[in-house]
Amino acid sequence: MFKDYFSSHAASYAERRPDYPDALFTYLAEQAAADQLAWDAATGSGQAAHGLARHFKRVWATDASVAQIREALPHPRVSYRVAPAEASGLGAASVDVLTVAQALHWFDLPRFYAEAHRVLRPGGVIAVWCYNLMSITPSVDHLLWRFYAETLGPDWPSERRLVEAGYRSVEFPFLEAPGVPEFSIERTWVLEEVLSYVHTWSAVQRYQRRVGTNPVEVHLAPRLRRAWGNAAEQRLVRWPIHLRLGTHRAA
């Protein structure tokens, strides 16, 4: 059993969730002692796995959701498997870098950390990161925040607070690296791409099941269209990434 908020809309998740900057994966490859095997836990539809595949010879990408794995984009160096993060199926001391992108808050952390310590090589690297709300323009950002906090507030799982804190409040039992660089996701989107992305939020799905109406179309889209102006106009969308990086030391 796992907290599954995304299987019901795995196709839209695969289409609209942003991937990550290559500079992030270049940095992770520089921190790793070898480039043989990377494990992307809770890979979703493989956004981080593809980034790792540009730098590592093999990528093991797991997710507990069958639907998410079915939507994952194939890659010759990525092996997708249905498996929980707490039981990867990998051999002991086999992984050079372990990544968790926007998913650590869903895990059984003691069990996952035990698995991470088991599979990481001595000196292996673990990188966990998350991102919260995107930034576009002040008027648009204000509407997105009100929708996020007020309209959807009761429908966000309690784990979302860990994302809002940038994972800083999460236990992280590794030798943590100081001075980690700042990274961000950046996309140039039109209005409908922003709305499509918001539809993938777990709280949107929970609101719709609870109330029976689509909160994006009822509460956000009309206001956002007025604030945006020309719906065909492209605007820069930016998500700051909150990254924690640690090294595994053998007991």
C-alpha positions in Angstrom: 0.0 0.0 0.0 1.2 3.5 -0.7 -0.3 7.0 -0.9 -1.4 7.1 -4.5 -2.5 10.6 -5.6 -1.4 10.4 -9.2 -2.4 7.1 -10.9 -5.8 8.4 -11.9 -4.3 11.1 -14.1 -1.0 9.5 -15.0 -1.2 10.5 -18.7 -1.7 14.2 -17.9 1.1 14.0 -15.3 3.5 12.6 -17.9 2.5 15.3 -20.4 2.5 18.4 -18.1 4.9 17.9 -15.2 8.1 19.7 -16.0 11.4 18.0 -16.2 14.6 19.3 -14.6 17.6 21.4 -15.8 20.5 19.5 -17.1 22.8 21.6 -14.9 21.3 19.8 -11.9 22.3 16.3 -13.3 25.7 17.6 -14.3 26.3 18.7 -10.8 25.1 15.3 -9.4 27.4 13.4 -11.8 30.3 15.5 -10.6 29.5 14.6 -7.0 29.3 10.9 -7.6 32.4 8.7 -7.4 31.4 6.6 -10.4 28.8 6.7 -13.2 27.8 3.1 -13.5 24.3 3.1 -11.8 21.8 5.7 -10.7 18.5 4.9 -9.0 15.6 7.3 -9.4 13.0 6.4 -6.6 9.4 7.3 -7.2 10.2 8.2 -10.8 6.7 9.0 -11.8 6.8 9.2 -15.6 10.6 9.4 -15.7 11.3 13.1 -15.8 14.4 12.8 -13.5 15.4 9.4 -14.9 15.9 10.9 -18.3 18.1 13.6 -16.9 20.2 11.0 -15.1 20.5 8.9 -18.3 22.5 11.7 -19.9 25.2 11.2 -17.3 25.1 7.6 -16.0 25.5 4.3 -17.9 22.4 2.7 -16.3 19.4 4.2 -14.5 17.0 2.1 -12.4 13.7 4.0 -12.2 11.1 2.7 -9.9 7.6 3.8 -8.9 4.9 2.1 -6.9 2.2 3.1 -9.4 1.7 0.8 -12.3 -0.2 3.6 -14.2 2.8 6.0 -13.8 5.3 3.4 -15.1 3.0 2.7 -18.1 3.2 6.4 -19.1 7.0 6.7 -18.6 8.9 7.6 -21.7 11.3 4.9 -22.8 15.1 5.4 -22.9 17.8 2.9 -23.8 19.6 3.4 -20.5 16.6 3.5 -18.2 15.1 0.3 -16.7 11.6 1.0 -15.3 10.2 -1.2 -12.6 7.1 -1.1 -10.5 8.4 -1.1 -6.9 8.0 1.0 -3.8 10.9 3.3 -2.8 11.3 1.2 0.4 12.1 -2.0 -1.6 13.9 -1.2 -4.8 15.0 -4.7 -5.9 18.6 -3.5 -6.3 21.6 -5.3 -4.9 23.5 -4.1 -1.8 26.2 -1.4 -2.4 25.3 -1.1 -6.1 24.2 2.5 -6.6 26.4 5.5 -7.3 23.7 8.1 -7.0 20.1 7.9 -5.7 17.6 10.6 -6.5 14.1 11.5 -5.3 12.4 14.3 -7.2 9.3 15.8 -5.7 8.4 12.6 -3.9 10.2 12.2 -0.6 7.2 13.5 1.4 5.2 10.4 0.4 7.7 7.9 1.7 7.9 5.8 4.8 11.1 7.5 5.7 12.7 5.1 8.2 12.2 2.2 5.7 13.3 4.2 2.7 16.5 5.4 4.5 17.3 1.9 5.5 16.9 0.9 1.8 19.1 3.8 0.7 21.9 2.9 3.1 21.6 -0.7 1.9 21.9 0.0 -1.9 24.3 3.0 -1.9 28.0 2.3 -2.4 30.3 3.7 0.3 30.7 7.3 -0.8 27.5 7.1 -2.9 25.4 10.2 -3.2 21.7 10.8 -2.4 20.0 13.8 -3.7 16.4 14.8 -2.8 14.6 17.8 -4.0 11.3 19.5 -4.3 9.7 22.6 -5.8 6.6 24.5 -4.6 4.6 27.2 -6.4 5.9 28.6 -9.7 6.5 32.3 -10.3 5.2 34.1 -13.4 4.2 37.7 -12.8 2.9 39.3 -9.6 -0.7 39.5 -10.6 -0.7 35.9 -11.8 1.3 34.7 -8.8 -1.3 36.3 -6.5 -4.1 34.4 -8.1 -2.2 31.1 -8.1 -1.4 31.5 -4.4 -5.0 32.2 -3.4 -6.2 29.2 -5.4 -3.5 27.0 -3.8 -4.0 28.2 -0.2 -7.6 29.1 0.0 -9.6 27.1 -2.6 -7.5 24.0 -2.3 -6.3 24.4 1.3 -8.4 21.6 2.9 -7.5 19.2 0.1 -3.7 19.3 0.4 -2.4 16.3 2.3 -0.5 17.1 5.4 2.8 16.0 3.7 2.6 19.0 1.5 3.9 21.1 4.4 7.3 19.4 4.0 7.4 20.7 0.4 6.5 24.2 1.5 9.4 24.0 3.9 11.7 23.0 1.1 12.4 19.6 2.8 14.4 21.5 5.5 12.3 20.0 8.3 12.8 16.4 7.0 15.3 14.1 8.7 18.2 13.4 6.4 20.6 10.8 7.9 23.5 11.3 5.6 26.7 13.4 5.6 25.1 16.5 4.1 27.0 18.6 1.6 27.4 22.3 2.4 27.1 25.1 -0.2 24.8 23.3 -2.6 24.2 25.5 -5.7 20.8 26.9 -6.5 18.8 25.4 -9.4 15.5 26.2 -10.9 13.1 24.8 -13.5 12.2 27.3 -16.2 9.7 27.0 -19.0 8.1 29.4 -21.5 4.4 28.6 -21.4 1.1 30.1 -22.7 -1.9 30.3 -20.4 -3.4 26.9 -21.3 -0.1 25.1 -20.5 -0.2 26.7 -17.0 -3.8 25.5 -16.5 -3.0 22.0 -17.7 -0.1 21.8 -15.3 -2.3 23.0 -12.3 -4.8 20.2 -13.2 -2.1 17.7 -12.2 -1.9 18.9 -8.6 -3.0 16.2 -6.2 -5.3 18.6 -4.3 -7.2 19.4 -7.5 -8.0 15.8 -7.9 -9.1 15.5 -4.2 -11.3 18.6 -4.5 -13.0 17.3 -7.6 -13.8 14.0 -5.9 -15.0 15.7 -2.7 -17.1 18.5 -4.3 -17.9 17.1 -7.8 -16.7 20.1 -9.8 -13.4 21.1 -11.4 -11.9 23.8 -9.2 -9.5 24.9 -11.9 -12.3 25.7 -14.3 -14.6 27.2 -11.7 -12.3 29.1 -9.4 -9.0 29.8 -11.2 -9.3 29.8 -15.0 -11.7 32.8 -15.4 -9.6 35.0 -13.1 -6.3 33.9 -14.6 -7.5 34.6 -18.1 -8.3 38.2 -17.2 -5.0 38.7 -15.5 -3.0 37.0 -18.3 -4.5 39.1 -21.1 -3.6 37.6 -24.5 -3.9 33.8 -23.8 -1.5 33.1 -26.7 1.3 35.2 -25.1 4.2 33.2 -23.8 5.5 33.9 -20.3 8.5 32.6 -18.3 7.4 30.2 -15.6 10.0 29.5 -12.9 10.1 27.0 -10.0 13.0 27.3 -7.6 14.4 23.8 -6.7 15.1 23.0 -3.0 17.9 20.4 -3.0 19.5 18.4 -0.2 22.6 16.4 -1.0 24.2 13.8 1.2 26.9 11.1 1.0 26.5 7.6 2.3 29.3 6.3 4.6 29.6 2.6 5.3 29.0 1.7 9.0 
